[in-house]
């Protein structure tokens, strides 16, 4: 069988094309080339869809996506807890780390970049919610209450 070779569009080295994606494969398997090609594809897509992340209809689309994601995470949490109850205590400790990774998947907006990951994780764990709007609102309320308890004047920006 004859293997098709092609020149990589990034590094220009020859590579053997994958037989299942020969018509689409433009870059070699080197990690650096794949990363560069992905950035280029994303930039091209964003240039063709400049308003995709803007406007009220997109805000609602993202809200609906977060709700669906939260339901999936909740179902996975239930599944994990069911598995935990059937296992011994030593294996329960080993599984507890995977639960955090599921919750962090949803908390990804830039609004969280200025918050401590421990605080966000604690608030999410305390409320049982993985919706960033709910967790961020709780953080703001706790911030204001903390200022009041310490006798500091309330600031206009309570989310930081």
Secondary structure, DSSP 8 states (H G I E B T S, - for coil): ----EEE-TTT--EEE--TTSTTT--S-S-HHHHHHHHHHHHHHHHHH-TTTT-SHHHHHHHHHHHHHHHHHHHHHHHHHHHHHHHS-HHHHHHHHHHHHHHHHTT--SGGGTTS-HHHHHHHHHHHT---HHHHHHHHHHHHHHHHHHHT----S-TT-
